Amino acid sequence: MEKLAARVARRIEAEVIRRGWPVGEVLDSEPVLRERHGVSRAVLREAARLLEHHQVARMRRGPGGGLVICAPDAEPTVRAMVVYIEYVGTDLRDVLLARRLIEPVLGRLAAERIDEEGIARLRATVAAELSPPEAGEWAGGLFHTVLSEMTRNPVLQLFIDVLEQLAYRYVALARPMTGDEVRSFRETTHHRHGSILDATVAGDVPRAQLGLIEHLDEVTEWFRTASGDDEAGAGPAVRLAPAPVGLAAGRTLAEVVAVRIHEDILREGLPAGTVLGSESELMTRYETSRAVLRAAVRLLEHHSVATSRRGPGGGLVVTRQEPRAAIDATALYLAYRDATAADLLVVREAIEVGLVARLAVRRAEPRIAAGLAAVEERLGRPPAGGSDRDFHADLAELVGNPVLTLFLRILTELSLRTGRAGACGHGGDAEHREILAAVLNGDASLAQYRMRRHLAP
């Protein structure tokens, strides 16, 4: 059950959205907010800490103080998504497949929407890639982030940011690269980025998209070589990374402690139900005060990483994580960025159209065949509510890619929450059955056509 402080934080977040997110405005003083929400000082201050963690608002002390609305960046949202993906575990193939589906859209929108200022910025980014790197550095990561900004699509920008963070995990896991290896890859990457840049500036959409796909193939090969894997795309799970992005960039002591606890859970692969230790043991282990530890525990609980259990045998207990924190953080950030129906739909379409094509190709694999049969059986039953979400989530889970599954769940839920495009208000299960029939027949192109038609507003 959601804690009172979290419920208060959500109510305040909803109020900020209703007001149009007026950055710098004081919502009200602490006494007024306590009275309005009918809570104690302790509960309101815990809610304020959550709001600060989300970069929605912060408490300002002194005359004229109160809860001040902030301008958030993408960090809390990326953080929440990466925390969940780290928990479920993924490998490089998952990350690269997600990029293969999404980046062609990036190439198209950037080529269509880039302006003079964007051209100058992207050219400066490519030129800066030739500065001397550190040994083992992966060159060129910033290019994709800047290119995503040219699309003016906040959903696409956010997902590219997450994929970049995940990719950097494999840089940390890769064997140390020699100076010659780094220079060679840096020069290859720089040349490829230059070609993509030229195509983008020229408005040549097919060339920009092809360049991005070929570049991803080169990155795949580099990672395979760097990690010493014989199988292209294979590699250790993200959860084994020595320095996960995790819960925070360490803005507060509580966030630093939460990150350290989270790292230990990931590194040791601790299953749900594991007791990490009592409060006194954790205070000693992490060399922190009771107040800081309790604030860190509240953050871990918010992200469903661990929870505090009272009584004999109690302590801080590892929990089974759910994507709720990631979904809610994404909804908040995209509300601030004023993401449109079209922004949601273009990314969702890229993912789902790509997924049905892959399912059609892999339909005979035993696990996928059994899963498709189960989906077909469910579609034959009378709908019980939420069938759209279940159908699309089922298809995503069959592909076995945790990154795409989370992305799609976020997109689907945001569409359903807001009634925006892509919420499948028409056609319903009849169209689902048509899509599934094409997949079962191995007709990838027809499955793609039907999915695209199904998602159209």
ZADOPA-53635 format. One record per residue (C-alpha): residue in three letters; x negated, y negated, z negated. Coordinates in nm, 2 decimals, decimal comma, padded with zeros to 4 digits. Example, Ala and Ser with C-alpha at 12.3 -4.5 7.8 and 13.67 -1.06 7.14 Angstrom:
<rs>
+---------+--------+--------+--------+
| residuo |     c1 |     c2 |     c3 |
+---------+--------+--------+--------+
|     ALA | -01,23 |  00,45 | -00,78 |
|     SER | -01,37 |  00,11 | -00,71 |
+---------+--------+--------+--------+
</rs>
This chain:
<rs>
+---------+--------+--------+--------+
| residuo |     c1 |     c2 |     c3 |
+---------+--------+--------+--------+
|     MET |  00,00 |  00,00 |  00,00 |
|     GLU | -00,13 | -00,35 |  00,09 |
|     LYS | -00,26 | -00,54 | -00,21 |
|     LEU | -00,09 | -00,86 | -00,31 |
|     ALA | -00,39 | -01,08 | -00,23 |
|     ALA | -00,39 | -00,93 |  00,13 |
|     ARG | -00,02 | -01,00 |  00,17 |
|     VAL | -00,07 | -01,36 |  00,06 |
|     ALA | -00,36 | -01,40 |  00,30 |
|     ARG | -00,14 | -01,27 |  00,58 |
|     ARG |  00,14 | -01,51 |  00,50 |
|     ILE | -00,11 | -01,80 |  00,50 |
|     GLU | -00,26 | -01,68 |  00,83 |
|     ALA |  00,09 | -01,67 |  00,98 |
|     GLU |  00,15 | -02,03 |  00,86 |
|     VAL | -00,18 | -02,15 |  01,02 |
|     ILE | -00,07 | -01,99 |  01,35 |
|     ARG |  00,28 | -02,15 |  01,33 |
|     ARG |  00,12 | -02,49 |  01,27 |
|     GLY | -00,09 | -02,45 |  01,59 |
|     TRP | -00,42 | -02,39 |  01,40 |
|     PRO | -00,49 | -02,75 |  01,32 |
|     VAL | -00,87 | -02,73 |  01,23 |
|     GLY | -00,97 | -02,95 |  00,94 |
|     GLU | -00,62 | -02,99 |  00,80 |
|     VAL | -00,57 | -02,92 |  00,43 |
|     LEU | -00,29 | -02,67 |  00,39 |
|     ASP | -00,24 | -02,76 |  00,02 |
|     SER | -00,41 | -02,77 | -00,32 |
|     GLU | -00,47 | -02,45 | -00,52 |
|     PRO | -00,19 | -02,53 | -00,77 |
|     VAL |  00,06 | -02,59 | -00,49 |
|     LEU | -00,03 | -02,28 | -00,31 |
|     ARG | -00,01 | -02,07 | -00,63 |
|     GLU |  00,34 | -02,20 | -00,69 |
|     ARG |  00,45 | -02,16 | -00,33 |
|     HIS |  00,34 | -01,79 | -00,32 |
|     GLY |  00,42 | -01,71 | -00,68 |
|     VAL |  00,08 | -01,57 | -00,77 |
|     SER | -00,19 | -01,61 | -01,03 |
|     ARG | -00,51 | -01,80 | -00,98 |
|     ALA | -00,70 | -01,48 | -00,95 |
|     VAL | -00,48 | -01,34 | -00,67 |
|     LEU | -00,49 | -01,67 | -00,48 |
|     ARG | -00,86 | -01,69 | -00,50 |
|     GLU | -00,90 | -01,33 | -00,37 |
|     ALA | -00,66 | -01,42 | -00,09 |
|     ALA | -00,88 | -01,73 | -00,02 |
|     ARG | -01,19 | -01,51 |  00,00 |
|     LEU | -01,02 | -01,29 |  00,26 |
|     LEU | -00,92 | -01,60 |  00,46 |
|     GLU | -01,28 | -01,72 |  00,44 |
|     HIS | -01,40 | -01,37 |  00,55 |
|     HIS | -01,17 | -01,40 |  00,86 |
|     GLN | -01,29 | -01,77 |  00,91 |
|     VAL | -00,93 | -01,88 |  00,90 |
|     ALA | -00,96 | -02,12 |  00,60 |
|     ARG | -01,19 | -02,20 |  00,31 |
|     MET | -01,13 | -02,35 | -00,03 |
|     ARG | -01,27 | -02,70 | -00,08 |
|     ARG | -01,32 | -02,82 | -00,43 |
|     GLY | -01,29 | -03,17 | -00,58 |
|     PRO | -01,07 | -03,47 | -00,50 |
|     GLY | -00,88 | -03,43 | -00,17 |
|     GLY | -00,97 | -03,06 | -00,18 |
|     GLY | -00,76 | -02,75 | -00,12 |
|     LEU | -00,74 | -02,48 |  00,14 |
|     VAL | -00,89 | -02,62 |  00,46 |
|     ILE | -00,82 | -02,47 |  00,80 |
|     CYS | -01,14 | -02,35 |  00,99 |
|     ALA | -01,23 | -02,30 |  01,35 |
|     PRO | -01,32 | -01,93 |  01,37 |
|     ASP | -01,56 | -01,77 |  01,61 |
|     ALA | -01,55 | -01,41 |  01,74 |
|     GLU | -01,78 | -01,27 |  01,47 |
|     PRO | -01,51 | -01,14 |  01,22 |
|     THR | -01,32 | -00,97 |  01,50 |
|     VAL | -01,63 | -00,81 |  01,65 |
|     ARG | -01,73 | -00,71 |  01,30 |
|     ALA | -01,40 | -00,54 |  01,23 |
|     MET | -01,40 | -00,35 |  01,56 |
|     VAL | -01,76 | -00,23 |  01,52 |
|     VAL | -01,69 | -00,12 |  01,16 |
|     TYR | -01,41 |  00,11 |  01,28 |
|     ILE | -01,60 |  00,24 |  01,59 |
|     GLU | -01,90 |  00,32 |  01,37 |
|     TYR | -01,68 |  00,53 |  01,15 |
|     VAL | -01,52 |  00,73 |  01,42 |
|     GLY | -01,86 |  00,77 |  01,60 |
|     THR | -01,93 |  00,72 |  01,96 |
|     ASP | -02,22 |  00,77 |  02,20 |
|     LEU | -02,37 |  00,58 |  02,49 |
|     ARG | -02,15 |  00,75 |  02,75 |
|     ASP | -01,85 |  00,60 |  02,58 |
|     VAL | -01,99 |  00,25 |  02,58 |
|     LEU | -02,10 |  00,27 |  02,94 |
|     LEU | -01,77 |  00,41 |  03,06 |
|     ALA | -01,59 |  00,12 |  02,89 |
|     ARG | -01,82 | -00,12 |  03,06 |
|     ARG | -01,77 |  00,05 |  03,39 |
|     LEU | -01,40 |  00,00 |  03,37 |
|     ILE | -01,41 | -00,36 |  03,23 |
|     GLU | -01,70 | -00,53 |  03,40 |
|     PRO | -01,57 | -00,52 |  03,76 |
|     VAL | -01,28 | -00,73 |  03,62 |
|     LEU | -01,54 | -00,96 |  03,47 |
|     GLY | -01,71 | -00,99 |  03,81 |
|     ARG | -01,39 | -01,08 |  03,99 |
|     LEU | -01,26 | -01,34 |  03,74 |
|     ALA | -01,60 | -01,50 |  03,70 |
|     ALA | -01,64 | -01,54 |  04,08 |
|     GLU | -01,29 | -01,68 |  04,10 |
|     ARG | -01,31 | -01,92 |  03,81 |
|     ILE | -01,67 | -02,04 |  03,77 |
|     ASP | -01,73 | -02,42 |  03,79 |
|     GLU | -02,03 | -02,65 |  03,82 |
|     GLU | -02,10 | -02,65 |  03,45 |
|     GLY | -02,07 | -02,27 |  03,44 |
|     ILE | -02,31 | -02,23 |  03,74 |
|     ALA | -02,57 | -02,44 |  03,56 |
|     ARG | -02,54 | -02,25 |  03,24 |
|     LEU | -02,55 | -01,91 |  03,41 |
|     ARG | -02,86 | -02,01 |  03,61 |
|     ALA | -03,03 | -02,13 |  03,30 |
|     THR | -02,95 | -01,80 |  03,13 |
|     VAL | -03,10 | -01,60 |  03,41 |
|     ALA | -03,41 | -01,82 |  03,43 |
|     ALA | -03,47 | -01,78 |  03,05 |
|     GLU | -03,49 | -01,40 |  03,09 |
|     LEU | -03,85 | -01,43 |  03,22 |
|     SER | -03,98 | -01,56 |  02,88 |
|     PRO | -04,21 | -01,31 |  02,71 |
|     PRO | -04,01 | -01,05 |  02,52 |
|     GLU | -04,10 | -00,86 |  02,21 |
|     ALA | -04,22 | -00,50 |  02,25 |
|     GLY | -03,91 | -00,28 |  02,28 |
|     GLU | -03,67 | -00,57 |  02,35 |
|     TRP | -03,38 | -00,51 |  02,58 |
|     ALA | -03,38 | -00,80 |  02,82 |
|     GLY | -03,07 | -00,96 |  02,96 |
|     GLY | -02,80 | -00,89 |  02,71 |
|     LEU | -02,70 | -01,25 |  02,69 |
|     PHE | -02,62 | -01,26 |  03,07 |
|     HIS | -02,31 | -01,05 |  03,04 |
|     THR | -02,18 | -01,25 |  02,74 |
|     VAL | -02,23 | -01,58 |  02,93 |
|     LEU | -02,08 | -01,43 |  03,25 |
|     SER | -01,77 | -01,32 |  03,04 |
|     GLU | -01,73 | -01,68 |  02,93 |
|     MET | -01,69 | -01,79 |  03,30 |
|     THR | -01,38 | -01,58 |  03,32 |
|     ARG | -01,19 | -01,80 |  03,07 |
|     ASN | -01,03 | -01,49 |  02,94 |
|     PRO | -01,07 | -01,46 |  02,56 |
|     VAL | -00,97 | -01,09 |  02,55 |
|     LEU | -01,23 | -01,00 |  02,81 |
|     GLN | -01,49 | -01,21 |  02,63 |
|     LEU | -01,42 | -01,04 |  02,30 |
|     PHE | -01,44 | -00,69 |  02,44 |
|     ILE | -01,77 | -00,76 |  02,63 |
|     ASP | -01,91 | -00,90 |  02,30 |
|     VAL | -01,82 | -00,57 |  02,12 |
|     LEU | -01,97 | -00,36 |  02,40 |
|     GLU | -02,29 | -00,57 |  02,38 |
|     GLN | -02,31 | -00,51 |  02,01 |
|     LEU | -02,27 | -00,14 |  02,05 |
|     ALA | -02,53 | -00,13 |  02,33 |
|     TYR | -02,78 | -00,29 |  02,10 |
|     ARG | -02,75 |  00,01 |  01,87 |
|     TYR | -02,92 |  00,22 |  02,12 |
|     VAL | -03,20 | -00,03 |  02,16 |
|     ALA | -03,26 |  00,02 |  01,78 |
|     LEU | -03,25 |  00,39 |  01,82 |
|     ALA | -03,47 |  00,41 |  02,13 |
|     ARG | -03,83 |  00,50 |  02,11 |
|     PRO | -04,08 |  00,21 |  02,11 |
|     MET | -04,14 |  00,09 |  02,46 |
|     THR | -04,48 |  00,00 |  02,59 |
|     GLY | -04,54 | -00,35 |  02,72 |
|     ASP | -04,55 | -00,23 |  03,08 |
|     GLU | -04,22 | -00,05 |  03,04 |
|     VAL | -04,05 | -00,36 |  02,89 |
|     ARG | -04,19 | -00,58 |  03,17 |
|     SER | -04,07 | -00,34 |  03,44 |
|     PHE | -03,72 | -00,32 |  03,30 |
|     ARG | -03,71 | -00,69 |  03,24 |
|     GLU | -03,81 | -00,77 |  03,60 |
|     THR | -03,55 | -00,52 |  03,74 |
|     THR | -03,28 | -00,66 |  03,51 |
|     HIS | -03,37 | -01,02 |  03,61 |
|     HIS | -03,36 | -00,94 |  03,98 |
|     ARG | -03,02 | -00,77 |  03,94 |
|     HIS | -02,88 | -01,05 |  03,73 |
|     GLY | -03,00 | -01,30 |  04,00 |
|     SER | -02,81 | -01,10 |  04,27 |
|     ILE | -02,49 | -01,09 |  04,06 |
|     LEU | -02,53 | -01,47 |  03,99 |
|     ASP | -02,56 | -01,55 |  04,36 |
|     ALA | -02,25 | -01,34 |  04,44 |
|     THR | -02,06 | -01,51 |  04,16 |
|     VAL | -02,15 | -01,86 |  04,27 |
|     ALA | -02,07 | -01,77 |  04,63 |
|     GLY | -01,73 | -01,64 |  04,53 |
|     ASP | -01,82 | -01,30 |  04,68 |
|     VAL | -01,60 | -01,08 |  04,45 |
|     PRO | -01,69 | -00,74 |  04,61 |
|     ARG | -02,06 | -00,81 |  04,60 |
|     ALA | -02,04 | -00,93 |  04,24 |
|     GLN | -01,85 | -00,62 |  04,13 |
|     LEU | -02,08 | -00,38 |  04,31 |
|     GLY | -02,38 | -00,55 |  04,16 |
|     LEU | -02,24 | -00,51 |  03,81 |
|     ILE | -02,17 | -00,14 |  03,87 |
|     GLU | -02,52 | -00,07 |  04,01 |
|     HIS | -02,67 | -00,26 |  03,72 |
|     LEU | -02,49 | -00,04 |  03,47 |
|     ASP | -02,63 |  00,27 |  03,65 |
|     GLU | -02,98 |  00,12 |  03,60 |
|     VAL | -02,91 |  00,05 |  03,24 |
|     THR | -02,79 |  00,40 |  03,19 |
|     GLU | -03,11 |  00,54 |  03,33 |
|     TRP | -03,32 |  00,31 |  03,12 |
|     PHE | -03,14 |  00,42 |  02,80 |
|     ARG | -03,18 |  00,78 |  02,90 |
|     THR | -03,55 |  00,74 |  02,94 |
|     ALA | -03,59 |  00,52 |  02,63 |
|     SER | -03,41 |  00,77 |  02,41 |
|     GLY | -03,58 |  01,07 |  02,55 |
|     ASP | -03,26 |  01,25 |  02,64 |
|     ASP | -03,25 |  01,50 |  02,93 |
|     GLU | -02,88 |  01,44 |  02,99 |
|     ALA | -02,80 |  01,10 |  03,13 |
|     GLY | -02,58 |  00,91 |  02,90 |
|     ALA | -02,62 |  01,14 |  02,60 |
|     GLY | -02,76 |  01,01 |  02,28 |
|     PRO | -02,72 |  00,99 |  01,91 |
|     ALA | -02,39 |  00,86 |  01,77 |
|     VAL | -02,36 |  00,50 |  01,69 |
|     ARG | -02,31 |  00,58 |  01,33 |
|     LEU | -02,68 |  00,68 |  01,31 |
|     ALA | -02,81 |  00,34 |  01,39 |
|     PRO | -03,05 |  00,20 |  01,13 |
|     ALA | -02,91 | -00,15 |  01,12 |
|     PRO | -02,53 | -00,16 |  01,21 |
|     VAL | -02,37 | -00,50 |  01,27 |
|     GLY | -02,11 | -00,38 |  01,02 |
|     LEU | -01,91 | -00,60 |  00,79 |
|     ALA | -02,09 | -00,93 |  00,81 |
|     ALA | -02,39 | -01,12 |  00,92 |
|     GLY | -02,46 | -01,18 |  00,55 |
|     ARG | -02,30 | -01,52 |  00,49 |
|     THR | -02,22 | -01,44 |  00,12 |
|     LEU | -02,38 | -01,21 | -00,14 |
|     ALA | -02,07 | -01,00 | -00,14 |
|     GLU | -02,09 | -00,95 |  00,23 |
|     VAL | -02,46 | -00,85 |  00,20 |
|     VAL | -02,38 | -00,59 | -00,06 |
|     ALA | -02,08 | -00,46 |  00,14 |
|     VAL | -02,31 | -00,42 |  00,44 |
|     ARG | -02,56 | -00,23 |  00,24 |
|     ILE | -02,30 |  00,01 |  00,10 |
|     HIS | -02,15 |  00,06 |  00,45 |
|     GLU | -02,50 |  00,13 |  00,59 |
|     ASP | -02,55 |  00,40 |  00,32 |
|     ILE | -02,22 |  00,56 |  00,41 |
|     LEU | -02,30 |  00,57 |  00,78 |
|     ARG | -02,66 |  00,68 |  00,74 |
|     GLU | -02,57 |  00,97 |  00,51 |
|     GLY | -02,26 |  01,06 |  00,70 |
|     LEU | -02,05 |  01,07 |  00,39 |
|     PRO | -01,70 |  01,21 |  00,44 |
|     ALA | -01,38 |  01,07 |  00,30 |
|     GLY | -01,33 |  01,15 | -00,06 |
|     THR | -01,70 |  01,12 | -00,15 |
|     VAL | -01,76 |  00,93 | -00,48 |
|     LEU | -02,04 |  00,68 | -00,42 |
|     GLY | -02,08 |  00,60 | -00,79 |
|     SER | -01,93 |  00,42 | -01,09 |
|     GLU | -01,93 |  00,04 | -01,11 |
|     SER | -02,23 |  00,04 | -01,34 |
|     GLU | -02,42 |  00,28 | -01,12 |
|     LEU | -02,35 |  00,07 | -00,81 |
|     MET | -02,45 | -00,25 | -00,99 |
|     THR | -02,79 | -00,09 | -01,08 |
|     ARG | -02,84 |  00,07 | -00,73 |
|     TYR | -02,76 | -00,25 | -00,54 |
|     GLU | -02,91 | -00,48 | -00,80 |
|     THR | -02,61 | -00,71 | -00,82 |
|     SER | -02,36 | -00,85 | -01,07 |
|     ARG | -02,02 | -00,71 | -01,15 |
|     ALA | -01,85 | -01,01 | -00,99 |
|     VAL | -02,04 | -00,98 | -00,66 |
|     LEU | -01,99 | -00,60 | -00,65 |
|     ARG | -01,62 | -00,64 | -00,71 |
|     ALA | -01,60 | -00,89 | -00,43 |
|     ALA | -01,79 | -00,65 | -00,20 |
|     VAL | -01,55 | -00,37 | -00,29 |
|     ARG | -01,26 | -00,58 | -00,19 |
|     LEU | -01,41 | -00,63 |  00,15 |
|     LEU | -01,48 | -00,26 |  00,18 |
|     GLU | -01,12 | -00,19 |  00,09 |
|     HIS | -01,00 | -00,45 |  00,34 |
|     HIS | -01,18 | -00,26 |  00,62 |
|     SER | -01,07 |  00,07 |  00,47 |
|     VAL | -01,43 |  00,18 |  00,43 |
|     ALA | -01,40 |  00,26 |  00,06 |
|     THR | -01,17 |  00,21 | -00,24 |
|     SER | -01,21 |  00,18 | -00,61 |
|     ARG | -01,05 |  00,47 | -00,81 |
|     ARG | -00,99 |  00,44 | -01,18 |
|     GLY | -01,00 |  00,71 | -01,45 |
|     PRO | -01,21 |  01,02 | -01,50 |
|     GLY | -01,41 |  01,11 | -01,19 |
|     GLY | -01,34 |  00,77 | -01,05 |
|     GLY | -01,56 |  00,51 | -00,89 |
|     LEU | -01,61 |  00,38 | -00,54 |
|     VAL | -01,46 |  00,64 | -00,30 |
|     VAL | -01,52 |  00,67 |  00,07 |
|     THR | -01,19 |  00,65 |  00,26 |
|     ARG | -01,06 |  00,76 |  00,59 |
|     GLN | -01,08 |  00,45 |  00,80 |
|     GLU | -00,79 |  00,32 |  01,01 |
|     PRO | -00,80 |  00,06 |  01,29 |
|     ARG | -00,56 | -00,18 |  01,11 |
|     ALA | -00,83 | -00,43 |  01,01 |
|     ALA | -00,96 | -00,44 |  01,37 |
|     ILE | -00,61 | -00,49 |  01,51 |
|     ASP | -00,52 | -00,76 |  01,27 |
|     ALA | -00,85 | -00,95 |  01,31 |
|     THR | -00,81 | -00,94 |  01,69 |
|     ALA | -00,45 | -01,07 |  01,67 |
|     LEU | -00,57 | -01,36 |  01,45 |
|     TYR | -00,86 | -01,45 |  01,68 |
|     LEU | -00,67 | -01,43 |  02,00 |
|     ALA | -00,39 | -01,64 |  01,84 |
|     TYR | -00,65 | -01,91 |  01,77 |
|     ARG | -00,79 | -01,88 |  02,13 |
|     ASP | -00,43 | -01,89 |  02,27 |
|     ALA | -00,47 | -01,58 |  02,48 |
|     THR | -00,20 | -01,55 |  02,75 |
|     ALA |  00,01 | -01,26 |  02,87 |
|     ALA | -00,21 | -01,25 |  03,18 |
|     ASP | -00,52 | -01,23 |  02,97 |
|     LEU | -00,40 | -00,92 |  02,79 |
|     LEU | -00,26 | -00,76 |  03,10 |
|     VAL | -00,57 | -00,79 |  03,32 |
|     VAL | -00,79 | -00,61 |  03,07 |
|     ARG | -00,52 | -00,35 |  02,98 |
|     GLU | -00,47 | -00,27 |  03,35 |
|     ALA | -00,84 | -00,22 |  03,41 |
|     ILE | -00,86 |  00,03 |  03,13 |
|     GLU | -00,54 |  00,23 |  03,19 |
|     VAL | -00,58 |  00,25 |  03,57 |
|     GLY | -00,93 |  00,38 |  03,52 |
|     LEU | -00,83 |  00,63 |  03,26 |
|     VAL | -00,55 |  00,80 |  03,46 |
|     ALA | -00,80 |  00,84 |  03,75 |
|     ARG | -01,04 |  01,02 |  03,52 |
|     LEU | -00,77 |  01,24 |  03,37 |
|     ALA | -00,66 |  01,34 |  03,72 |
|     VAL | -01,02 |  01,45 |  03,81 |
|     ARG | -01,06 |  01,63 |  03,48 |
|     ARG | -00,71 |  01,78 |  03,45 |
|     ALA | -00,83 |  02,14 |  03,47 |
|     GLU | -01,06 |  02,12 |  03,17 |
|     PRO | -00,90 |  02,33 |  02,89 |
|     ARG | -00,88 |  02,06 |  02,63 |
|     ILE | -00,74 |  01,80 |  02,87 |
|     ALA | -00,50 |  02,05 |  03,03 |
|     ALA | -00,36 |  02,14 |  02,69 |
|     GLY | -00,33 |  01,77 |  02,60 |
|     LEU | -00,15 |  01,69 |  02,92 |
|     ALA |  00,09 |  01,98 |  02,87 |
|     ALA |  00,17 |  01,85 |  02,52 |
|     VAL |  00,23 |  01,50 |  02,65 |
|     GLU |  00,46 |  01,64 |  02,92 |
|     GLU |  00,65 |  01,83 |  02,65 |
|     ARG |  00,70 |  01,52 |  02,44 |
|     LEU |  00,83 |  01,32 |  02,73 |
|     GLY |  01,09 |  01,59 |  02,78 |
|     ARG |  01,23 |  01,52 |  02,43 |
|     PRO |  01,47 |  01,24 |  02,35 |
|     PRO |  01,28 |  00,92 |  02,27 |
|     ALA |  01,23 |  00,85 |  01,90 |
|     GLY |  01,11 |  00,49 |  01,92 |
|     GLY |  00,76 |  00,37 |  02,00 |
|     SER |  00,74 |  00,61 |  02,29 |
|     ASP |  00,55 |  00,36 |  02,51 |
|     ARG |  00,27 |  00,32 |  02,26 |
|     ASP |  00,25 |  00,70 |  02,20 |
|     PHE |  00,23 |  00,78 |  02,57 |
|     HIS | -00,05 |  00,53 |  02,65 |
|     ALA | -00,24 |  00,62 |  02,33 |
|     ASP | -00,21 |  00,99 |  02,41 |
|     LEU | -00,37 |  00,94 |  02,75 |
|     ALA | -00,65 |  00,73 |  02,61 |
|     GLU | -00,73 |  00,99 |  02,34 |
|     LEU | -00,74 |  01,27 |  02,59 |
|     VAL | -01,03 |  01,10 |  02,77 |
|     GLY | -01,21 |  01,13 |  02,43 |
|     ASN | -01,36 |  00,78 |  02,43 |
|     PRO | -01,32 |  00,61 |  02,09 |
|     VAL | -01,41 |  00,26 |  02,23 |
|     LEU | -01,14 |  00,27 |  02,49 |
|     THR | -00,89 |  00,42 |  02,25 |
|     LEU | -00,94 |  00,13 |  02,01 |
|     PHE | -00,93 | -00,13 |  02,29 |
|     LEU | -00,61 |  00,01 |  02,43 |
|     ARG | -00,44 |  00,04 |  02,09 |
|     ILE | -00,52 | -00,33 |  02,03 |
|     LEU | -00,39 | -00,44 |  02,37 |
|     THR | -00,08 | -00,23 |  02,34 |
|     GLU |  00,01 | -00,34 |  01,99 |
|     LEU | -00,05 | -00,71 |  02,07 |
|     SER |  00,18 | -00,67 |  02,37 |
|     LEU |  00,44 | -00,51 |  02,16 |
|     ARG |  00,41 | -00,76 |  01,88 |
|     THR |  00,44 | -01,06 |  02,11 |
|     GLY |  00,67 | -00,92 |  02,38 |
|     ARG |  00,41 | -01,02 |  02,63 |
|     ALA |  00,34 | -00,85 |  02,97 |
|     GLY |  00,24 | -00,49 |  02,96 |
|     ALA |  00,48 | -00,39 |  02,68 |
|     CYS |  00,66 | -00,16 |  02,92 |
|     GLY |  01,00 | -00,31 |  02,88 |
|     HIS |  01,11 | -00,16 |  03,21 |
|     GLY |  01,10 |  00,19 |  03,34 |
|     GLY |  01,00 |  00,35 |  03,01 |
|     ASP |  00,97 |  00,73 |  03,00 |
|     ALA |  01,09 |  00,77 |  03,36 |
|     GLU |  00,78 |  00,59 |  03,48 |
|     HIS |  00,57 |  00,77 |  03,23 |
|     ARG |  00,68 |  01,10 |  03,38 |
|     GLU |  00,59 |  00,98 |  03,73 |
|     ILE |  00,24 |  00,88 |  03,62 |
|     LEU |  00,19 |  01,21 |  03,44 |
|     ALA |  00,31 |  01,40 |  03,75 |
|     ALA |  00,05 |  01,23 |  03,96 |
|     VAL | -00,22 |  01,31 |  03,71 |
|     LEU | -00,12 |  01,68 |  03,68 |
|     ASN | -00,12 |  01,70 |  04,06 |
|     GLY | -00,47 |  01,56 |  04,07 |
|     ASP | -00,36 |  01,26 |  04,28 |
|     ALA | -00,58 |  01,00 |  04,12 |
|     SER | -00,49 |  00,72 |  04,36 |
|     LEU | -00,12 |  00,77 |  04,32 |
|     ALA | -00,16 |  00,78 |  03,94 |
|     GLN | -00,35 |  00,45 |  03,96 |
|     TYR | -00,08 |  00,29 |  04,17 |
|     ARG |  00,20 |  00,41 |  03,94 |
|     MET |  00,02 |  00,29 |  03,63 |
|     ARG | -00,05 | -00,05 |  03,79 |
|     ARG |  00,32 | -00,08 |  03,89 |
|     HIS |  00,43 |  00,03 |  03,55 |
|     LEU |  00,23 | -00,23 |  03,37 |
|     ALA |  00,33 | -00,52 |  03,60 |
|     PRO |  00,54 | -00,78 |  03,43 |
+---------+--------+--------+--------+
</rs>
